[in-house]
Amino acid sequence: MPAIHGWVSGKVQGVYFRASTAKKANALGLKGWVRNLEDGRVEFFAQGQEEALSVLETWCKRGPVLAKVKALDIISEPENPVLTVFDVIK
């Protein structure tokens, strides 16, 4: 199963980016997590079908309505077999 690890920068905290990412990922049937970083970025890990990962990646380039995404960095990763849902990490 393919997986991606991403970092989103810009105005991405305090704009429901984490909750919106989790909602989108769950709708796509993905497993993983999303969290805020101390430097103001949002980090996420997602695994599932390649087409669903592509949709999530495209969505993260713009994010929710209040977000102002400046950059999205993504790398491919091996899957994590222990993940069963897509969670928001606080």
LOZA-671495 format. One record per residue (C-alpha): residue number from 1; residue in one letter; y, x, z. Coordinates in nm, 2 decimals, always signed. Last residue first. Layout:
BEGIN
(NUM; 'a'; (Y; X; Z))
...
! end
This chain:
BEGIN
(90; 'k'; (+1.72; -0.32; +1.93))
(89; 'i'; (+1.44; -0.29; +1.67))
(88; 'v'; (+1.43; -0.58; +1.43))
(87; 'd'; (+1.07; -0.65; +1.33))
(86; 'f'; (+0.87; -0.70; +1.01))
(85; 'v'; (+0.52; -0.79; +1.10))
(84; 't'; (+0.17; -0.64; +1.12))
(83; 'l'; (+0.24; -0.27; +1.13))
(82; 'v'; (-0.05; -0.06; +1.26))
(81; 'p'; (-0.16; +0.06; +0.91))
(80; 'n'; (+0.17; +0.26; +0.85))
(79; 'e'; (+0.19; +0.32; +0.48))
(78; 'p'; (+0.27; +0.66; +0.34))
(77; 'e'; (+0.64; +0.72; +0.27))
(76; 's'; (+0.87; +0.69; -0.04))
(75; 'i'; (+1.23; +0.79; +0.02))
(74; 'i'; (+1.54; +0.58; +0.01))
(73; 'd'; (+1.91; +0.65; +0.05))
(72; 'l'; (+2.15; +0.36; +0.02))
(71; 'a'; (+2.52; +0.43; +0.00))
(70; 'k'; (+2.86; +0.26; +0.05))
(69; 'v'; (+2.74; -0.09; +0.16))
(68; 'k'; (+3.02; -0.32; +0.26))
(67; 'a'; (+2.86; -0.59; +0.47))
(66; 'l'; (+3.01; -0.93; +0.55))
(65; 'v'; (+2.81; -1.12; +0.28))
(64; 'p'; (+2.47; -0.97; +0.37))
(63; 'g'; (+2.34; -0.65; +0.21))
(62; 'r'; (+2.47; -0.51; -0.12))
(61; 'k'; (+2.24; -0.22; -0.20))
(60; 'c'; (+2.00; -0.36; +0.06))
(59; 'w'; (+1.91; -0.65; -0.17))
(58; 't'; (+1.81; -0.41; -0.45))
(57; 'e'; (+1.58; -0.22; -0.21))
(56; 'l'; (+1.43; -0.55; -0.08))
(55; 'v'; (+1.35; -0.66; -0.44))
(54; 's'; (+1.19; -0.33; -0.52))
(53; 'l'; (+0.98; -0.35; -0.20))
(52; 'a'; (+0.87; -0.69; -0.31))
(51; 'e'; (+0.76; -0.56; -0.65))
(50; 'e'; (+0.57; -0.27; -0.49))
(49; 'q'; (+0.37; -0.49; -0.27))
(48; 'g'; (+0.40; -0.41; +0.10))
(47; 'q'; (+0.56; -0.16; +0.33))
(46; 'a'; (+0.91; -0.14; +0.48))
(45; 'f'; (+1.09; +0.11; +0.70))
(44; 'f'; (+1.46; +0.06; +0.79))
(43; 'e'; (+1.76; +0.26; +0.91))
(42; 'v'; (+2.11; +0.11; +0.94))
(41; 'r'; (+2.40; +0.35; +0.96))
(40; 'g'; (+2.68; +0.37; +1.22))
(39; 'd'; (+2.60; +0.72; +1.35))
(38; 'e'; (+2.42; +0.58; +1.65))
(37; 'l'; (+2.16; +0.42; +1.43))
(36; 'n'; (+2.10; +0.05; +1.39))
(35; 'r'; (+1.74; -0.07; +1.34))
(34; 'v'; (+1.50; -0.22; +1.09))
(33; 'w'; (+1.12; -0.26; +1.10))
(32; 'g'; (+0.80; -0.28; +0.89))
(31; 'k'; (+0.58; -0.53; +0.71))
(30; 'l'; (+0.67; -0.71; +0.39))
(29; 'g'; (+0.58; -1.07; +0.29))
(28; 'l'; (+0.90; -1.11; +0.07))
(27; 'a'; (+1.04; -1.38; +0.31))
(26; 'n'; (+0.97; -1.15; +0.60))
(25; 'a'; (+1.17; -0.87; +0.43))
(24; 'k'; (+1.46; -1.10; +0.36))
(23; 'k'; (+1.47; -1.23; +0.71))
(22; 'a'; (+1.43; -0.88; +0.85))
(21; 't'; (+1.72; -0.75; +0.63))
(20; 's'; (+1.94; -1.04; +0.73))
(19; 'a'; (+1.88; -0.97; +1.10))
(18; 'r'; (+1.95; -0.60; +1.06))
(17; 'f'; (+2.26; -0.65; +0.84))
(16; 'y'; (+2.41; -0.92; +1.07))
(15; 'v'; (+2.76; -0.78; +1.01))
(14; 'g'; (+2.81; -0.59; +1.33))
(13; 'q'; (+2.67; -0.27; +1.17))
(12; 'v'; (+2.66; -0.22; +0.80))
(11; 'k'; (+3.02; -0.13; +0.71))
(10; 'g'; (+2.91; +0.18; +0.51))
(9; 's'; (+2.57; +0.35; +0.52))
(8; 'v'; (+2.21; +0.23; +0.46))
(7; 'w'; (+1.92; +0.45; +0.54))
(6; 'g'; (+1.57; +0.38; +0.39))
(5; 'h'; (+1.20; +0.44; +0.44))
(4; 'i'; (+0.98; +0.30; +0.17))
(3; 'a'; (+0.61; +0.20; +0.17))
(2; 'p'; (+0.34; +0.15; -0.10))
(1; 'm'; (+0.00; +0.00; +0.00))
! end
